[in-house]
Amino acid sequence: MKCSRTLLLRQALGATTALALLGWTTACSTDKTPHTPYSAVAPQGQPKAAAVNLHPELVSPMYRQLVAIDLSTVVRLARLSNLDIQQARQQVEVDRGRFASAVGGAFPVLAPTAIFLYNNGAARSTAGNIVTADFRALTPAAAIQWVINPGRTIFNIVASRERFSAAKQQQRSVLMQTLTTGAIQYYQLVLRQADVAAAHESTLEQRELLRIAQLRFKAGAAIAADVASARAAYASSQRDLLLALNAFYRTSVDLSLTLRIDPTLTLVPRARHIFVHRLIRDRLTARQMIVLAIKNRPDLQSLRDLLRAAAADKGSAGWGDLGPTLAAGYAVGATTSNAGVPSNGSDFTNYHYRGFQQGSLGGGWTLGLSTFGDIHTAGAKEQIARIQAERLLDQVQAQVVDAQQESITNAKLIPIVTEQLESADYALHTIQENFRAGTNTEFDVLVAEAALAKARRDYAQAIVRYNQSQIALLASLGMMDHRAVNNLVQTESQINISAPTSWRHGVKVTPAAPVQPGKHP
């Protein structure tokens, strides 16, 4: 009942509310932006959050070479090479062939034949007596045969057509899932690269603090414990850098598996900064998003098609066992023979080709106790399809609500972590100046450096998580396709946002050399 009510709700709202929603979302936009395929897709270029410098020059090849990659490349390679997409395409061809076979079963078949008969010895005549005969006969013919159960044939065609349509929708669903996975993995790679950059800067800071501690120890202004503490902090930062680099390489391997490229190649994001991308309008409520998801999700459409196919299978089982079977046939041919009766001493006689025509028409029923079992089985399968549709519908609603809540939370985090980053950067600069003046201790510098490293990590993670949640929300609405990603790529190339003001040392930091696997700066 729940599934029926939900499907009725979809049918009632799908043609009115969804269309009205599409018009409302278009009308409420005042942005002069390029046309997007879905009105729920947010206009591009409006976020004003700061960007994080990824320092791509810090990453060295894992084995062979670095390969710069962006979202457009991810989409192109995924659509061409991903095995799940290729398998879904072949499944479409399988169901296309089954549909063609079901349609062809409604037409008569042509059966050309050629029969050669040879007999030497005893044979039975048409009168029933046994005679000795020696003959050779050849009968070529062409027959048209048509044996059909009308009800079963019609329902089989309907079922195969719906399964073919379901396979095409499933192909769209697999494509959407693959693009979503690739985009999320790409942003995860961006986050890992930001981790490497943050860990590298932390290592430089700790190395500088170790150098200052050693100079102060030589000058008698510090004790050996201060040097040991600085050396331990430097070793810890080297450890964090190595682990961050390893996590980056592992994420690169995961993305290469999705794109089916050589995993020994090190994938590096082509972008040098992390940008905030808002893909869904904030004014859309959860109920409106659920309506859009029900309208656009290809996996839901696939299950609807499979539900109709299951209903057709039930009709096929009933008509196939209870309905009549009609048969018709027509054959045309000729026969020739060379025959004789040796017992009478007669000679062989040649009979030249003589044509003939044959026709037949009939029908009948085949009834058995298995009929009721077949009908019961088909009805149970239809109910299973209904339960699967109801389960998926519940999952879609939960995915939309969860993705929207995740996106809202991450959006609220961005201004918080922006303030956290700028404050931590300013605090470190101030404490370092005071440390040089002798009013702050090395411990104060270490605490401030740790706070800044955490702020950088939190800032990069908040932006990446927000972008990933927007992609997940777009996918939950059934709108994640190559057009949406292309809009995202265009946005990334159009937005030019400067990084947060850097207070560290009060000067611009010169990029360091790339980090080599297994080596430390």
N, C-alpha and C positions, 0 to 999 in steps of 0.2 A: 504493500500500500504506500509505503514511504517513497519508494522509487517511482510509482505511478504518479503520486502527487507532485514529485519533483520534476518529472518529465513533462507533466501537464503545465507546471509553472514555467518551465523553459519554453514550451510551445506558446504559452500565452504572452510571456514577456519577451521572447526572442525577437518577434517581429515588430513589437511596439516599443517596449522600454529600451531595448538595445539600440534601436534606430534613433529613438529620441535622445538617448545618451550620447550617441555619436554626434548628433547635431548640436547638443548642448556643449559638449567638450570642444567642438570646433568654434561655436559662437563665442564661448567665454574667453577664447585666446585672443590676446591683443598683440602677440609677438609677431613680428615680420620675419618669419622663418620659412625655409623651404618646406614644401609639402611632404608630409610623412604618410606612410600607408595606413596608419592607425591613428585615430583622433586621440586615443589615450596616451600616445607617446608624447612626452613633454617637449616643448620647444627647446632648442639647443642653445647653449652659450650663456645661461643665466647664472650658474653658480659663481660666486666671487671668493671662494676659499683659496688659500694659498697653496702653492705647489711644492712638492718635495723633489729635490735634485737627486737623481738616482746614481749619478757618477758611473755610467756604464764602462768607463775606462778602467775601473777597479777590478773587473772580472776578467780572468784569463781563461783560455780554452781548457776544458776538462780533459780531452784527449787529442782531438784533431784541430778544430778551428771554431771560431765564434761565428754564429749566424744570427744577424739582426732580424727580428720578426715583429710584426704588428698585428692588430686585430683583423685587418683585411686579408693578410696572408694566412692567418689561422683559419678564417672562414673558407678561403679558396682551397687550401690544402685539405681541410676536413671534408668538404663537399666532393672532392675528387678522389681521395684516397682512403677515407675511413671505412673499415670493413663492415661495421654495423649498417652504414648507409648503403653499401654495395649489396649486403644481404637483403635489406629491405627492398631494394630495387628488384632483385631477383625474385623475391616473394611476390611482388606485383606481377611479374611475368608468369609465375606459376599460376596465380589466380586468374590472370588474363587467359591463359590456355585452358583452364578448367571451365571458364565461362564460355569460351568458343566451343569447347567440347559439348557442353550442355545445350547450347543453341543448335549445334550440328545434329544432336540426337533427335531433334524434332523432324528431321527431313529423312526421306527414304534413302536407302543405300543401293548402289549399283554393284551387281555381283556377276562379272563375266566368268564363264566356266568353259572347260573343255574336258570331256570324258571319253576315255578310250577303253573299249571292252574287248577282251580276247577270251575265247573258249575253244578247247580241244578235248572232245570226249563227250561224256554224258551231259545232258541239259534238259531242263523241264520246259515243255511247250506251254503255250497259253491254255491249252485244254487240260493240262495237269499231267499228261503222260510223259514218261521219260524217253528221250530219243538221243541218238548219237549225232552230235553236231559239231561243226568246226566253223567258227566265224570270227571276224574282226570288225569292230564298229567304232566310229569316231563321231561324237556329237558335240560340236561347239555351240554355245548359247550365251545370251546376255539377259540377266534378270534384274528387275527392279523390285526390291522388297521393302516393305514398310510395316514395322511392328512397333506399336506405340501404346503407352498408357497415357492418355491425354492429361489427366490430373497430375500424375507424378512428373511428367515432362515439364509442364508449366511451372510447377513449384520448384523443380530442380533448376530451371533457368533463373527464376527469381532469387533463389538461394545463392547460386554461383555469382550472379550479378552483384548482390549485396556484399559477398565476400571479396569480390574484386574491388568494389568501392572501399571496403574496410582496409584492404591491403594498401591502397593508395593513401588513405588517411594515416595509416600506420607508418608509411614511408615518410610522410610529413612530420609525424611525431618523432620518429627516430632522428630525422634531420635536425629538428628543433632541439632535441636532447643533446645531440652531438655538438651543435653550435654553442649551446649553453655551457656544456662541459668544457669546451675549448676556450671560451671567453673567460670563464671562471678560473681555469688553469693559467691563462695568460695573466690575469690580474694577480694570481698567486705568485707567479714568477716575478711580477713587478714588485710585490711586497717582499719577496726574498732578496731581490736586488737592493731594495731600500734597507733591509736588515744588514746586508753586507756593507753598504755605505756607512750606516750608523756605527756598526762594529769597527769599521776601519778608522773612522774619526775618533772613536773612543780609544782605540789602540794608540793613535798618534798622541792623544791627550795624556794617556798613561805613560807613554814613553817620555814625553816632555816633563811630566811630573817626576819621573825617575831621574832624569838628568838634573833637574833642579835640586832634588833631594841629595843626590850625590855631591853636587857643588856645595850645598849648604853643610853637608857632613865634613867635607874637606876644609871648609872655612870655620868649622867648630860651632855652627849655628844649629846643628841637628845632631841627633844621636843615631846609632846604628839601627835601632828599631824602626826609625822613620824610613831609612833606605830599604830595609827588608819589607816593610809594609808597602812601599811604592813598587818594589820589584814583584811582590805577590799580586798587586793589583794589575800590573802590566802583564804578568803571565795569565791572569784570569781574562783580561781583554783579548789576548792572543787566542785563548781557548774559544771564547765567544765568537771571534772572527772566523776561526776554522770551522766551527759548527754552523755558522751562518752560511759560509761558502758551500759546505756540504749540503745543507738544506736547499740552497739555490740549484745545485747540480741535480739533486733528486727531483725537484720540481720540473727542471728542464727535461729530464728523462720521462716524467709522466706526460708532459705535453707532447713530446716526440712520439709517444705511444699512441696518443689520440690522433695525431696527424700522420702517423705511419712514415716517419723519416728516421734516418740513422740516429740511434741514441747516443753515439759517440760524438755527435755534433753538439756543441753547447749553444742553446738558444738564449738570446739576450733581447730584451724588449728594445725596440728601436727608439721609443720615447725616452726623453731625458728627465721628465717630470711626471708626477702623479697628479692627475686632475680629477675633480669631482664631476660626475656625469649624472644628471637627473633625467631619467627616461620616462617616468610616469608622472602625470599631473597630480599635484597634492590634493586637489579638490575632489578627486574620486573617492567615494566611500567604499567600504568593504562590500556592501551589497551590490553596488554598481560594478565593482570589479568582478564579483562572482557571476553576474549576468554576462559580462564580456567574456569571461573564461568559458562559460557554458556555450556561448555562441562560437568561440574561436578555437577551442582546444581540439586538435585533430584526433587525439586518443579518445575523447568522448564521442566524436562523430564516428570513429571506427567501431566503438562498442555499440552505438545505435545501429549501425549497418549489420553488425554481427547478430544483434537481437532480432532484427528483421529476417536475417538469414535463418536463425533458429526457428522462428515462426513458420517460415516457408518449409523447413525440413519437417516440421510437424505435419503440415498439409501434405507434403510428399509422402510421408509414411501412411497417412490415412487413405489418400487417394490411390497410392500404389498397391495397397492390400485390398481395398474395398472397391476401387474403380475398375471398369472394364479394360481389357487389353484388346486392341484392334489390330488386325493383320491384313495386309493386302500384298499381292504379288503379281507380277507380269513378266513372262519370259518369252523370248523369241530366239529361234535357232534353227539348225538343220542337222541332219544325220545321214551318214553313209555307211554301207556295210558290204562285206565280202563273205558270203556264207555258202555252205554246202552240207550235204548229208552223205558221208562216206559209206554208210551201211547200205544205201540204195544204189551206190555206184554212180551217183549223179556228179556232174561237174560243179565247180564253184561258180556262183552267180554274183556279179557285181551290181550293187544297188547304188546309184549315184545320189548326190545330196538332194534331200527333200526337206523343204522348210516346214516349220511348225510354230504354233503360238499357244501359250498356256496362260491362264489367269486364275486368280484365287482371291477370295474375300471372306473374312470371318471375324469372329470376336469371342470373348469368353471371360470368365472370372476364375480367380484362384483364391479360395477361402481356406483359412486355417486358424488354429488357436494362436499361432504366433503373431497374428495380426494385432491382437489387443496388447501384446507385449511391446511390439514395435511402436504403437501409438503412445503407450505409456512412457516409453523411453524417450521418444521425441519431445513429449510434453515436459518431462523432467529436465531435459537439456535446455529447453526454452526458459524454464524457471532459473536454471543456473546462470544463463546469460543475463537475465534480469537482475539477479543478485550481484553479478559482476559489475553491471552498469551502475547499480545503486552504490556499491562499494567505491567505485572510481569517482562517482559524483561527490560522495562524502570526502574522499581524499583531495579532490580538486578544490572544494570549498576550504578545507583545512590548509592546503598549500597556499592559497591566495591570502588567507588571513594571516598565516605565519609569515609569509614573505613580506606582506605589508607592514606587519609589526616590526619585523627585523629591519626593514628599510627606515621606518620612523625612528627607531632607536638609534641606528647608526647616523641618521641625519642630525639628531640632537647631540650626538657625541662630537661632531666635527667642530663647532665653535668652542666647545669645552677644551678639546685637545689642542686647538689652535692657540688658545690663551695659555694652556699649559706649556706648550712648546716655546712660545715667545717669552713667557715669564722665566722658564728654566734657563733659556739661553742668556737672558739678561742677568739672571742671578749668578750664573757661572762666570760671566764676564766681570761682574762686580767683585766676586769672591777672589778671582784670579788677580785682579788689580790690588785688592787688599792683601792677598798672600805675598805679592811682590813687595808691598810696603811693610809687611811684617805684622799686620793687624789680624790676619786670618791664618789658620793652621792648614797643614797639608790635608788633614782629615776633612776639613770643611770643603776643600777643593774636590776631594774624592767623592764626598756626598753630593756636591753640586753636579759633578760630572756624571754620576750614576743617575741623578734625577733628569739631566738633559738627555742621556741615552734612552732612558725609559720614555721620556716625552716624545722623542723622535720616533721611537718604535710605536707608541700609541697613536701618534699623528698619522703615520703611514698606514697603520693597520685600520684606523677608522675610515680613511678615505677608500682604501681597497675594499674593506668590508661593505661600505656603502655602495660602491660600484657593483660589487658582486650581488648584494641584496637587490639592487635595481634590476640586474640581469635575471636573477631568480624570479623576481616579481613579474617581469616581462614574460618569462617563460611560463609561469603559472597562468597567465592570461592567454597563452597560445599565440603570442605575438613575437616570439623570439625567432627571427629568420635573418637571412643575409641582408635584407633591407634595413632592419633595425641596427645591425652591426655596422653597416656602411654609414648610417647617420651618426653612429657613435664615433666612427673613425673621422668623419668630416668635422665633428665637433672638436675632437682632440687636436686637429690641425688648425682650427680657427681660434681657439681660446689661447690667449697669451697672458698668463698670470705670473707675477713675480713670486719668488720664495719669501718666507718670513724674514724679517730683518735680522741679520746675524750680528750679535754683539761679541762674539768670541774673539778676543784679542783686539777687537775694534778694526780689524783689517780683513780683506778677502783671503780666504784660504786657497792656496795653490793646490790643484789636484795632485794626488800622490800617484806612485807607480802602481800598476795592476798587482793584485794579490795572486801569487802563484799557489797552486795546490800543494799543501804540505810545507809551505814556507811562510815566514812571518816578516812583516816590515821592520 
